[in-house]
Amino acid sequence: MWGDEAVTYEVAHRTLPEIWRTLGHIDAVHGLYYLCLHGVFGVWDGGLVALRLPSVLAVAAGAAGIALLGRRLAGPRAGLLAGLVFPLIPAVQRYAQEGRSYALVCALVIWTTWLLVSAVDRPRGRRWAAYAGVILTACLLHEFALLTLVAHGVSVFRSGPARAVARGWGAAAGVVVAGTLPLAVFSTTQASQVDWIGAPGARTVLGFAAVVLVGLVCARTPPRAAHAAPPMRPGTLALPLLILPTALLMALTPLRALYVERYVLSYTGALALLLGVALDGVWRRSRDGGRRARPAGYAVAAGAGLLAVLTLVPVGTHLRTPQSRQNDAAAVARAVRQSARPGDGLVFTPARRRVWTLARPEEFRGLFDLALDRSPVASDTLHGTELPPGAVRARMLAARRIVVVHDVAGEPLDAADREYVKRATLRAAFEPCATRRVTRAQITLYARPGAC
């Protein structure tokens, strides 16, 4: 259970009044998701399985939605291939395994896109109402789903809409923006939560450019001729969704760094749709090109399949290990228990690393959290509240042994006075006895000189 999952698990197990008070301090952007998981645990408290099952089911639903989109826009085989490709994409595999909202938001965006196509085909009030309701739910689960509206707007107006379509989409978009605006405005009061996000590196930008290039190449494949003309071409629908949400978040970086891949995971649905249509095109050309073309087509298909297996199996295997995540909160808790004795002091630096206690709180019983004033639950927060720096120093000097949970070397040090006092007191009055690394966490046992 990695750190963010531990937060989901612990907050969803709080009472409804406690969840409501917590959202007033932090994580309002995830509030609806916590309430949904609270309901899941109320029906069945199945631990990690219950925590992750909604994400698994969301990816299954997303694959079904992509298959229906592909069928409507490019034929049954293109839909089938797109639906099979979607859960093979590494990012989809990863977030299908996590107890966070991203897979659910992605599935809702996919079904919103299907509703858009349906409404463009037959612009009726009920269809636009369903479209607005589903996308508003996605935005309330994570407000960056609002970027989907921009992509859909481009798709609608590129398709040369009738006046009824333009009017229907505009009304639905207005409802979604109005419904999301209160959450978006309130979440700005908690903007410090995303201070950890940095500018996307060259590798990230080049990876996005490669995905866009693949999408552009796939979009050049003409879809199978259908008995009834589709409401829009696959590329007209998929390319804006593939490109715009990610590009817009990256473009905002000079003002505020906000881009994280999981925030715009819905690009994977657009990529799967384009790949499904392209694979269907290769299939048709190999079938219709005569006897000479068929062996070549089969060879291309076999080679592509082998390459996919060689690429995806190692990636998929790695994604199913703790090392694929930034931290493993459950393993951190076990390592603290193995390093400590009952009565030892405990210090988290920076204080936000106390979130790792949420996965296995029982592992920390018998240890004295020297900086803690009020626990996460008592303070309606995720990390608890801490004592003033002087009180923290006095408690640390009264201890003989302290287990310190901190970041690995190379991570930026928190400049807050309380964090400086923790580090200075350890340097001046204690010596390190043993240290161990668990994914991105470091657990170090400190003792008075000569007491290791």
DRENDO-1510 file (C-alpha; in Angstrom, 1 decimal, always signed):
<recs>
REC; n; res; u; v; w
REC; 1; MET; +0.0; +0.0; +0.0 .
REC; 2; TRP; +1.7; +3.2; -1.1 .
REC; 3; GLY; +1.4; +6.5; +0.6 .
REC; 4; ASP; -1.6; +8.0; -1.3 .
REC; 5; GLU; -3.5; +4.7; -1.0 .
REC; 6; ALA; -2.9; +4.8; +2.7 .
REC; 7; VAL; -4.5; +8.2; +2.8 .
REC; 8; THR; -7.5; +6.9; +0.9 .
REC; 9; TYR; -7.8; +3.9; +3.2 .
REC; 10; GLU; -7.6; +5.9; +6.5 .
REC; 11; VAL; -9.8; +8.8; +5.5 .
REC; 12; ALA; -12.5; +6.6; +4.0 .
REC; 13; HIS; -12.7; +4.8; +7.3 .
REC; 14; ARG; -13.4; +8.0; +9.2 .
REC; 15; THR; -16.9; +9.0; +10.1 .
REC; 16; LEU; -18.8; +11.3; +7.7 .
REC; 17; PRO; -18.5; +14.3; +10.1 .
REC; 18; GLU; -14.7; +13.6; +10.4 .
REC; 19; ILE; -14.4; +13.3; +6.6 .
REC; 20; TRP; -16.2; +16.6; +6.1 .
REC; 21; ARG; -14.0; +18.4; +8.6 .
REC; 22; THR; -10.9; +16.9; +7.0 .
REC; 23; LEU; -11.9; +18.2; +3.6 .
REC; 24; GLY; -12.1; +21.7; +5.1 .
REC; 25; HIS; -8.4; +21.5; +5.8 .
REC; 26; ILE; -7.0; +19.3; +3.0 .
REC; 27; ASP; -7.7; +17.1; +0.0 .
REC; 28; ALA; -11.1; +18.7; -0.9 .
REC; 29; VAL; -10.3; +17.8; -4.5 .
REC; 30; HIS; -10.6; +14.1; -3.6 .
REC; 31; GLY; -13.6; +14.5; -1.3 .
REC; 32; LEU; -16.2; +12.8; -3.5 .
REC; 33; TYR; -13.9; +9.8; -4.0 .
REC; 34; TYR; -13.3; +9.5; -0.2 .
REC; 35; LEU; -17.1; +9.5; +0.3 .
REC; 36; CYS; -17.5; +6.8; -2.4 .
REC; 37; LEU; -14.9; +4.6; -0.7 .
REC; 38; HIS; -16.5; +5.2; +2.6 .
REC; 39; GLY; -19.6; +3.7; +1.1 .
REC; 40; VAL; -17.7; +0.8; -0.3 .
REC; 41; PHE; -16.1; +0.0; +3.1 .
REC; 42; GLY; -19.5; +0.4; +4.8 .
REC; 43; VAL; -20.8; -2.4; +2.6 .
REC; 44; TRP; -17.7; -4.6; +2.7 .
REC; 45; ASP; -14.5; -3.8; +4.6 .
REC; 46; GLY; -12.3; -6.0; +2.5 .
REC; 47; GLY; -9.0; -4.4; +3.1 .
REC; 48; LEU; -6.7; -3.9; +0.0 .
REC; 49; VAL; -9.1; -5.8; -2.2 .
REC; 50; ALA; -12.0; -3.5; -1.4 .
REC; 51; LEU; -9.7; -0.4; -1.7 .
REC; 52; ARG; -8.5; -1.3; -5.2 .
REC; 53; LEU; -11.6; -3.1; -6.6 .
REC; 54; PRO; -13.3; +0.1; -7.8 .
REC; 55; SER; -10.3; +1.0; -9.9 .
REC; 56; VAL; -10.2; -2.5; -11.4 .
REC; 57; LEU; -13.9; -2.3; -12.3 .
REC; 58; ALA; -13.4; +1.2; -13.7 .
REC; 59; VAL; -10.8; +0.0; -16.1 .
REC; 60; ALA; -13.0; -2.8; -17.2 .
REC; 61; ALA; -15.8; -0.3; -17.8 .
REC; 62; GLY; -13.4; +2.0; -19.6 .
REC; 63; ALA; -12.4; -0.8; -22.0 .
REC; 64; ALA; -16.1; -1.5; -22.7 .
REC; 65; GLY; -16.6; +2.2; -23.4 .
REC; 66; ILE; -13.7; +2.3; -25.8 .
REC; 67; ALA; -14.9; -0.8; -27.6 .
REC; 68; LEU; -18.3; +0.8; -28.1 .
REC; 69; LEU; -16.8; +4.0; -29.4 .
REC; 70; GLY; -14.6; +2.2; -31.8 .
REC; 71; ARG; -17.6; +0.1; -33.0 .
REC; 72; ARG; -19.7; +3.2; -33.6 .
REC; 73; LEU; -17.0; +5.2; -35.4 .
REC; 74; ALA; -15.0; +2.6; -37.3 .
REC; 75; GLY; -16.7; -0.8; -37.1 .
REC; 76; PRO; -16.9; -3.9; -34.8 .
REC; 77; ARG; -13.4; -5.1; -35.3 .
REC; 78; ALA; -11.8; -1.7; -34.7 .
REC; 79; GLY; -13.9; -1.4; -31.5 .
REC; 80; LEU; -12.8; -4.9; -30.3 .
REC; 81; LEU; -9.2; -4.1; -31.0 .
REC; 82; ALA; -9.4; -0.7; -29.2 .
REC; 83; GLY; -11.1; -2.3; -26.2 .
REC; 84; LEU; -8.3; -4.9; -26.0 .
REC; 85; VAL; -5.5; -2.4; -26.4 .
REC; 86; PHE; -6.8; -0.1; -23.6 .
REC; 87; PRO; -6.0; -2.2; -20.6 .
REC; 88; LEU; -2.6; -3.1; -22.0 .
REC; 89; ILE; -1.3; +0.5; -21.9 .
REC; 90; PRO; +1.2; +0.6; -19.0 .
REC; 91; ALA; -0.4; +3.7; -17.4 .
REC; 92; VAL; -3.8; +2.0; -17.4 .
REC; 93; GLN; -2.3; -1.1; -15.8 .
REC; 94; ARG; -0.7; +1.0; -13.1 .
REC; 95; TYR; -3.8; +2.9; -12.0 .
REC; 96; ALA; -6.0; -0.1; -12.3 .
REC; 97; GLN; -4.0; -1.4; -9.3 .
REC; 98; GLU; -4.3; +1.7; -7.1 .
REC; 99; GLY; -6.9; +2.8; -4.6 .
REC; 100; ARG; -7.2; +6.4; -6.0 .
REC; 101; SER; -9.7; +8.1; -8.2 .
REC; 102; TYR; -7.7; +8.3; -11.4 .
REC; 103; ALA; -9.0; +5.0; -13.1 .
REC; 104; LEU; -12.5; +6.0; -12.2 .
REC; 105; VAL; -12.2; +9.5; -13.6 .
REC; 106; CYS; -10.7; +8.0; -16.8 .
REC; 107; ALA; -13.6; +5.6; -17.2 .
REC; 108; LEU; -16.1; +8.4; -16.7 .
REC; 109; VAL; -14.3; +10.5; -19.3 .
REC; 110; ILE; -14.5; +7.6; -21.8 .
REC; 111; TRP; -18.2; +7.1; -21.2 .
REC; 112; THR; -18.7; +10.9; -21.4 .
REC; 113; THR; -17.1; +10.8; -24.8 .
REC; 114; TRP; -19.4; +8.0; -25.9 .
REC; 115; LEU; -22.4; +10.1; -24.7 .
REC; 116; LEU; -21.0; +13.0; -26.7 .
REC; 117; VAL; -20.9; +11.0; -29.9 .
REC; 118; SER; -24.5; +9.8; -29.1 .
REC; 119; ALA; -25.7; +13.4; -28.6 .
REC; 120; VAL; -24.0; +14.7; -31.7 .
REC; 121; ASP; -25.6; +11.9; -33.7 .
REC; 122; ARG; -29.1; +12.6; -32.2 .
REC; 123; PRO; -29.1; +16.0; -30.4 .
REC; 124; ARG; -31.8; +15.6; -27.8 .
REC; 125; GLY; -32.1; +17.2; -24.4 .
REC; 126; ARG; -31.9; +13.9; -22.5 .
REC; 127; ARG; -28.7; +12.9; -24.2 .
REC; 128; TRP; -27.0; +16.3; -23.4 .
REC; 129; ALA; -28.3; +16.0; -19.8 .
REC; 130; ALA; -26.7; +12.6; -19.4 .
REC; 131; TYR; -23.5; +13.9; -20.9 .
REC; 132; ALA; -23.4; +16.8; -18.5 .
REC; 133; GLY; -24.2; +14.6; -15.5 .
REC; 134; VAL; -21.4; +12.1; -16.2 .
REC; 135; ILE; -18.7; +14.7; -16.9 .
REC; 136; LEU; -19.7; +16.7; -13.9 .
REC; 137; THR; -19.3; +13.6; -11.8 .
REC; 138; ALA; -15.8; +13.1; -13.2 .
REC; 139; CYS; -14.9; +16.7; -12.5 .
REC; 140; LEU; -16.1; +16.4; -8.9 .
REC; 141; LEU; -14.0; +13.3; -8.5 .
REC; 142; HIS; -11.0; +15.3; -9.9 .
REC; 143; GLU; -11.4; +18.8; -11.1 .
REC; 144; PHE; -8.8; +18.5; -13.9 .
REC; 145; ALA; -11.3; +16.4; -15.7 .
REC; 146; LEU; -12.7; +19.8; -16.7 .
REC; 147; LEU; -10.0; +19.9; -19.4 .
REC; 148; THR; -12.0; +17.2; -21.1 .
REC; 149; LEU; -14.6; +19.9; -22.0 .
REC; 150; VAL; -11.9; +21.8; -24.0 .
REC; 151; ALA; -11.1; +18.7; -26.0 .
REC; 152; HIS; -14.7; +17.8; -26.6 .
REC; 153; GLY; -15.4; +21.4; -27.6 .
REC; 154; VAL; -12.7; +21.2; -30.3 .
REC; 155; SER; -14.0; +17.9; -31.5 .
REC; 156; VAL; -17.6; +19.2; -31.7 .
REC; 157; PHE; -16.7; +22.3; -33.7 .
REC; 158; ARG; -14.2; +20.5; -36.0 .
REC; 159; SER; -17.0; +18.2; -37.0 .
REC; 160; GLY; -19.0; +21.1; -38.4 .
REC; 161; PRO; -21.9; +20.8; -36.0 .
REC; 162; ALA; -25.5; +21.7; -36.6 .
REC; 163; ARG; -26.9; +24.5; -34.6 .
REC; 164; ALA; -28.8; +22.2; -32.3 .
REC; 165; VAL; -25.5; +20.3; -31.5 .
REC; 166; ALA; -23.6; +23.5; -30.8 .
REC; 167; ARG; -26.4; +24.8; -28.6 .
REC; 168; GLY; -26.7; +21.5; -26.8 .
REC; 169; TRP; -23.0; +21.2; -26.1 .
REC; 170; GLY; -22.7; +24.8; -25.0 .
REC; 171; ALA; -25.5; +24.4; -22.5 .
REC; 172; ALA; -24.1; +21.2; -21.1 .
REC; 173; ALA; -20.6; +22.7; -20.8 .
REC; 174; GLY; -22.1; +25.7; -19.0 .
REC; 175; VAL; -23.8; +23.4; -16.5 .
REC; 176; VAL; -20.5; +21.5; -15.9 .
REC; 177; VAL; -18.4; +24.6; -15.4 .
REC; 178; ALA; -21.0; +26.1; -13.0 .
REC; 179; GLY; -21.1; +22.8; -11.0 .
REC; 180; THR; -17.4; +22.5; -10.8 .
REC; 181; LEU; -16.6; +26.1; -10.0 .
REC; 182; PRO; -17.3; +26.0; -6.2 .
REC; 183; LEU; -14.9; +23.1; -5.8 .
REC; 184; ALA; -12.3; +24.7; -8.0 .
REC; 185; VAL; -12.4; +28.0; -6.1 .
REC; 186; PHE; -12.3; +26.3; -2.7 .
REC; 187; SER; -9.5; +24.0; -3.7 .
REC; 188; THR; -7.3; +27.0; -4.4 .
REC; 189; THR; -7.2; +27.6; -0.6 .
REC; 190; GLN; -5.4; +24.2; -0.4 .
REC; 191; ALA; -3.0; +24.9; -3.3 .
REC; 192; SER; +0.0; +24.2; -1.1 .
REC; 193; GLN; -0.8; +20.5; -1.5 .
REC; 194; VAL; +0.6; +20.5; -5.0 .
REC; 195; ASP; +3.8; +22.5; -4.2 .
REC; 196; TRP; +5.7; +19.2; -4.6 .
REC; 197; ILE; +5.0; +19.1; -8.4 .
REC; 198; GLY; +7.9; +20.2; -10.5 .
REC; 199; ALA; +8.2; +21.2; -14.1 .
REC; 200; PRO; +8.0; +18.2; -16.5 .
REC; 201; GLY; +11.5; +17.1; -17.5 .
REC; 202; ALA; +12.8; +16.5; -21.0 .
REC; 203; ARG; +12.0; +12.8; -20.8 .
REC; 204; THR; +8.4; +13.5; -19.9 .
REC; 205; VAL; +8.0; +16.0; -22.7 .
REC; 206; LEU; +9.7; +13.7; -25.3 .
REC; 207; GLY; +7.4; +10.8; -24.1 .
REC; 208; PHE; +4.3; +13.0; -24.6 .
REC; 209; ALA; +5.6; +14.0; -28.1 .
REC; 210; ALA; +6.1; +10.3; -29.0 .
REC; 211; VAL; +2.6; +9.5; -27.9 .
REC; 212; VAL; +1.2; +12.4; -30.0 .
REC; 213; LEU; +3.2; +11.3; -33.0 .
REC; 214; VAL; +1.8; +7.7; -32.7 .
REC; 215; GLY; -1.7; +9.2; -32.4 .
REC; 216; LEU; -1.2; +11.4; -35.5 .
REC; 217; VAL; +0.1; +8.5; -37.6 .
REC; 218; CYS; -2.8; +6.3; -36.5 .
REC; 219; ALA; -5.3; +9.0; -37.2 .
REC; 220; ARG; -4.3; +8.9; -40.9 .
REC; 221; THR; -5.7; +5.4; -41.2 .
REC; 222; PRO; -9.2; +5.7; -42.9 .
REC; 223; PRO; -11.8; +3.8; -40.9 .
REC; 224; ARG; -13.9; +1.0; -42.4 .
REC; 225; ALA; -16.8; +2.2; -44.6 .
REC; 226; ALA; -20.0; +1.9; -42.5 .
REC; 227; HIS; -23.6; +1.5; -43.6 .
REC; 228; ALA; -24.4; +4.6; -41.6 .
REC; 229; ALA; -22.0; +7.6; -41.6 .
REC; 230; PRO; -20.5; +8.1; -38.1 .
REC; 231; PRO; -21.2; +11.4; -36.3 .
REC; 232; MET; -17.5; +12.3; -36.6 .
REC; 233; ARG; -14.2; +10.7; -37.6 .
REC; 234; PRO; -12.1; +8.8; -35.0 .
REC; 235; GLY; -9.3; +11.3; -35.4 .
REC; 236; THR; -11.6; +14.3; -35.0 .
REC; 237; LEU; -12.8; +12.8; -31.7 .
REC; 238; ALA; -9.7; +11.3; -30.3 .
REC; 239; LEU; -6.8; +13.6; -31.2 .
REC; 240; PRO; -8.1; +16.6; -29.1 .
REC; 241; LEU; -8.6; +14.3; -26.1 .
REC; 242; LEU; -5.1; +12.8; -26.6 .
REC; 243; ILE; -3.3; +16.1; -26.9 .
REC; 244; LEU; -5.1; +19.1; -25.3 .
REC; 245; PRO; -5.5; +18.2; -21.6 .
REC; 246; THR; -1.8; +17.2; -21.3 .
REC; 247; ALA; -0.6; +20.1; -23.4 .
REC; 248; LEU; -2.6; +22.6; -21.5 .
REC; 249; LEU; -1.3; +21.4; -18.1 .
REC; 250; MET; +2.2; +21.5; -19.4 .
REC; 251; ALA; +1.7; +25.0; -20.9 .
REC; 252; LEU; +0.7; +26.2; -17.4 .
REC; 253; THR; +4.1; +25.3; -16.0 .
REC; 254; PRO; +5.7; +28.8; -16.2 .
REC; 255; LEU; +2.7; +30.0; -14.0 .
REC; 256; ARG; +2.4; +27.0; -11.8 .
REC; 257; ALA; +3.7; +23.4; -12.2 .
REC; 258; LEU; +0.6; +21.2; -12.2 .
REC; 259; TYR; +1.3; +18.4; -14.8 .
REC; 260; VAL; +1.3; +14.8; -13.4 .
REC; 261; GLU; +0.4; +12.0; -15.9 .
REC; 262; ARG; -2.3; +10.5; -13.7 .
REC; 263; TYR; -4.2; +13.9; -13.6 .
REC; 264; VAL; -4.9; +13.5; -17.3 .
REC; 265; LEU; -5.1; +9.7; -17.6 .
REC; 266; SER; -8.0; +9.9; -20.1 .
REC; 267; TYR; -5.4; +10.4; -22.9 .
REC; 268; THR; -5.0; +6.6; -22.8 .
REC; 269; GLY; -8.6; +6.1; -24.0 .
REC; 270; ALA; -8.0; +8.3; -27.0 .
REC; 271; LEU; -4.7; +6.5; -27.7 .
REC; 272; ALA; -6.4; +3.1; -27.5 .
REC; 273; LEU; -9.2; +4.2; -29.9 .
REC; 274; LEU; -6.7; +5.4; -32.5 .
REC; 275; LEU; -4.6; +2.3; -32.2 .
REC; 276; GLY; -7.6; +0.1; -32.6 .
REC; 277; VAL; -8.7; +1.9; -35.8 .
REC; 278; ALA; -5.1; +1.7; -37.1 .
REC; 279; LEU; -4.8; -2.1; -36.4 .
REC; 280; ASP; -8.1; -2.6; -38.1 .
REC; 281; GLY; -6.8; -0.8; -41.1 .
REC; 282; VAL; -3.7; -3.1; -41.2 .
REC; 283; TRP; -6.0; -6.1; -41.0 .
REC; 284; ARG; -8.2; -4.9; -43.8 .
REC; 285; ARG; -5.2; -4.1; -46.1 .
REC; 286; SER; -3.7; -7.5; -45.5 .
REC; 287; ARG; -7.0; -9.2; -46.3 .
REC; 288; ASP; -8.0; -7.1; -49.3 .
REC; 289; GLY; -4.6; -6.7; -50.9 .
REC; 290; GLY; -4.6; -10.1; -52.6 .
REC; 291; ARG; -2.6; -13.2; -52.1 .
REC; 292; ARG; +0.8; -11.5; -52.2 .
REC; 293; ALA; -0.3; -9.0; -49.5 .
REC; 294; ARG; -1.6; -11.5; -47.0 .
REC; 295; PRO; +1.7; -13.1; -46.0 .
REC; 296; ALA; +3.2; -9.7; -45.5 .
REC; 297; GLY; +0.2; -8.5; -43.5 .
REC; 298; TYR; +0.4; -11.6; -41.3 .
REC; 299; ALA; +4.2; -11.1; -40.8 .
REC; 300; VAL; +3.6; -7.5; -39.8 .
REC; 301; ALA; +0.8; -8.6; -37.4 .
REC; 302; ALA; +3.0; -11.3; -35.9 .
REC; 303; GLY; +6.0; -9.0; -35.5 .
REC; 304; ALA; +3.8; -6.3; -33.9 .
REC; 305; GLY; +2.4; -8.9; -31.5 .
REC; 306; LEU; +5.8; -10.2; -30.6 .
REC; 307; LEU; +7.1; -6.7; -30.0 .
REC; 308; ALA; +4.1; -5.8; -27.8 .
REC; 309; VAL; +4.7; -9.0; -25.7 .
REC; 310; LEU; +8.4; -8.3; -25.3 .
REC; 311; THR; +7.7; -4.7; -24.3 .
REC; 312; LEU; +4.6; -5.1; -22.1 .
REC; 313; VAL; +5.4; -8.2; -20.1 .
REC; 314; PRO; +8.5; -6.8; -18.4 .
REC; 315; VAL; +6.7; -3.5; -17.8 .
REC; 316; GLY; +3.6; -5.2; -16.5 .
REC; 317; THR; +5.7; -7.4; -14.2 .
REC; 318; HIS; +7.5; -4.4; -12.8 .
REC; 319; LEU; +4.2; -2.6; -12.2 .
REC; 320; ARG; +3.1; -5.4; -9.9 .
REC; 321; THR; +6.1; -4.9; -7.5 .
REC; 322; PRO; +6.4; -2.5; -4.6 .
REC; 323; GLN; +9.5; -1.0; -6.3 .
REC; 324; SER; +7.3; +0.5; -9.1 .
REC; 325; ARG; +5.8; +3.0; -6.6 .
REC; 326; GLN; +7.4; +6.0; -4.9 .
REC; 327; ASN; +6.9; +4.5; -1.5 .
REC; 328; ASP; +5.5; +1.4; +0.2 .
REC; 329; ALA; +3.8; +2.7; +3.4 .
REC; 330; ALA; +3.1; -0.8; +4.7 .
REC; 331; ALA; +6.8; -1.8; +4.3 .
REC; 332; VAL; +7.9; +1.4; +6.0 .
REC; 333; ALA; +5.7; +0.6; +9.0 .
REC; 334; ARG; +7.2; -2.9; +9.2 .
REC; 335; ALA; +10.7; -1.5; +9.0 .
REC; 336; VAL; +10.0; +0.9; +11.8 .
REC; 337; ARG; +8.7; -2.0; +14.0 .
REC; 338; GLN; +11.9; -4.0; +13.2 .
REC; 339; SER; +14.2; -1.1; +14.1 .
REC; 340; ALA; +12.5; +0.0; +17.3 .
REC; 341; ARG; +12.0; -1.2; +20.8 .
REC; 342; PRO; +9.0; -0.3; +23.0 .
REC; 343; GLY; +9.4; +3.1; +24.5 .
REC; 344; ASP; +11.7; +4.5; +21.8 .
REC; 345; GLY; +11.1; +7.9; +20.4 .
REC; 346; LEU; +9.8; +8.4; +16.9 .
REC; 347; VAL; +10.3; +11.4; +14.6 .
REC; 348; PHE; +9.0; +12.1; +11.1 .
REC; 349; THR; +11.0; +14.6; +9.1 .
REC; 350; PRO; +9.4; +16.2; +7.2 .
REC; 351; ALA; +6.2; +16.0; +9.2 .
REC; 352; ARG; +4.1; +15.0; +6.1 .
REC; 353; ARG; +5.8; +11.6; +6.2 .
REC; 354; ARG; +3.6; +10.8; +9.1 .
REC; 355; VAL; +1.1; +9.8; +6.4 .
REC; 356; TRP; +3.0; +6.5; +6.3 .
REC; 357; THR; +1.5; +5.6; +9.7 .
REC; 358; LEU; -1.9; +5.5; +8.1 .
REC; 359; ALA; -1.3; +2.1; +6.4 .
REC; 360; ARG; -0.4; +0.1; +9.5 .
REC; 361; PRO; -1.0; +2.2; +12.6 .
REC; 362; GLU; -0.6; -0.9; +14.8 .
REC; 363; GLU; +3.1; -1.2; +13.9 .
REC; 364; PHE; +3.7; +2.2; +15.7 .
REC; 365; ARG; +2.1; +1.3; +19.0 .
REC; 366; GLY; +4.5; +1.5; +21.9 .
REC; 367; LEU; +6.5; +4.3; +20.3 .
REC; 368; PHE; +6.4; +7.9; +21.4 .
REC; 369; ASP; +5.9; +10.4; +18.6 .
REC; 370; LEU; +8.1; +13.2; +20.0 .
REC; 371; ALA; +6.8; +16.0; +17.8 .
REC; 372; LEU; +3.1; +15.1; +17.7 .
REC; 373; ASP; +0.6; +17.4; +19.3 .
REC; 374; ARG; -2.7; +16.1; +17.8 .
REC; 375; SER; -3.1; +13.0; +15.8 .
REC; 376; PRO; -4.4; +13.1; +12.1 .
REC; 377; VAL; -7.9; +12.0; +13.2 .
REC; 378; ALA; -8.1; +14.3; +16.2 .
REC; 379; SER; -6.9; +17.3; +14.1 .
REC; 380; ASP; -8.9; +16.5; +11.0 .
REC; 381; THR; -5.8; +16.4; +8.9 .
REC; 382; LEU; -3.6; +13.8; +7.1 .
REC; 383; HIS; -0.4; +14.4; +9.0 .
REC; 384; GLY; -1.5; +15.6; +12.4 .
REC; 385; THR; -0.3; +18.8; +14.1 .
REC; 386; GLU; +3.1; +19.2; +15.8 .
REC; 387; LEU; +4.4; +21.0; +18.8 .
REC; 388; PRO; +6.3; +24.3; +18.6 .
REC; 389; PRO; +10.1; +23.9; +17.8 .
REC; 390; GLY; +11.2; +24.4; +21.4 .
REC; 391; ALA; +8.9; +21.7; +22.7 .
REC; 392; VAL; +10.0; +19.3; +20.0 .
REC; 393; ARG; +13.7; +19.9; +20.9 .
REC; 394; ALA; +13.0; +19.3; +24.6 .
REC; 395; ARG; +11.2; +16.0; +24.0 .
REC; 396; MET; +14.0; +14.8; +21.7 .
REC; 397; LEU; +16.7; +15.6; +24.3 .
REC; 398; ALA; +14.7; +13.6; +26.9 .
REC; 399; ALA; +14.9; +10.5; +24.7 .
REC; 400; ARG; +17.7; +7.9; +24.7 .
REC; 401; ARG; +16.9; +6.3; +21.4 .
REC; 402; ILE; +14.9; +7.8; +18.4 .
REC; 403; VAL; +13.7; +6.1; +15.3 .
REC; 404; VAL; +13.7; +8.7; +12.5 .
REC; 405; VAL; +11.6; +8.2; +9.4 .
REC; 406; HIS; +12.8; +10.6; +6.6 .
REC; 407; ASP; +13.4; +11.0; +2.9 .
REC; 408; VAL; +16.3; +9.3; +1.1 .
REC; 409; ALA; +19.5; +11.3; +0.5 .
REC; 410; GLY; +19.2; +13.8; -2.3 .
REC; 411; GLU; +15.6; +14.9; -1.6 .
REC; 412; PRO; +15.2; +18.6; -0.8 .
REC; 413; LEU; +15.2; +19.4; +2.9 .
REC; 414; ASP; +12.1; +21.2; +4.4 .
REC; 415; ALA; +13.1; +24.7; +5.5 .
REC; 416; ALA; +10.5; +25.1; +8.2 .
REC; 417; ASP; +11.9; +26.0; +11.6 .
REC; 418; ARG; +10.5; +22.8; +13.2 .
REC; 419; GLU; +12.2; +20.6; +10.6 .
REC; 420; TYR; +15.5; +22.5; +11.1 .
REC; 421; VAL; +15.3; +21.9; +14.9 .
REC; 422; LYS; +14.7; +18.2; +14.4 .
REC; 423; ARG; +17.8; +17.8; +12.2 .
REC; 424; ALA; +20.0; +20.1; +14.3 .
REC; 425; THR; +19.1; +18.2; +17.5 .
REC; 426; LEU; +19.9; +14.9; +16.0 .
REC; 427; ARG; +23.3; +16.1; +14.8 .
REC; 428; ALA; +24.2; +17.7; +18.1 .
REC; 429; ALA; +23.0; +15.2; +20.6 .
REC; 430; PHE; +22.7; +11.8; +18.9 .
REC; 431; GLU; +24.6; +9.5; +16.6 .
REC; 432; PRO; +23.2; +7.2; +13.9 .
REC; 433; CYS; +23.3; +3.5; +14.8 .
REC; 434; ALA; +21.7; +1.8; +11.8 .
REC; 435; THR; +19.8; +2.8; +8.7 .
REC; 436; ARG; +17.7; +1.1; +6.1 .
REC; 437; ARG; +16.0; +2.2; +2.9 .
REC; 438; VAL; +12.5; +1.1; +1.9 .
REC; 439; THR; +11.6; +2.3; -1.6 .
REC; 440; ARG; +11.8; +6.1; -1.2 .
REC; 441; ALA; +11.9; +6.2; +2.6 .
REC; 442; GLN; +14.8; +6.0; +5.0 .
REC; 443; ILE; +14.5; +4.6; +8.5 .
REC; 444; THR; +17.4; +5.5; +10.8 .
REC; 445; LEU; +17.9; +4.6; +14.4 .
REC; 446; TYR; +19.6; +7.3; +16.5 .
REC; 447; ALA; +20.9; +7.0; +20.0 .
REC; 448; ARG; +22.9; +9.0; +22.6 .
REC; 449; PRO; +26.7; +8.7; +22.0 .
REC; 450; GLY; +27.9; +5.3; +23.1 .
REC; 451; ALA; +24.4; +3.9; +23.4 .
REC; 452; CYS; +24.0; +2.3; +20.0 .
</recs>
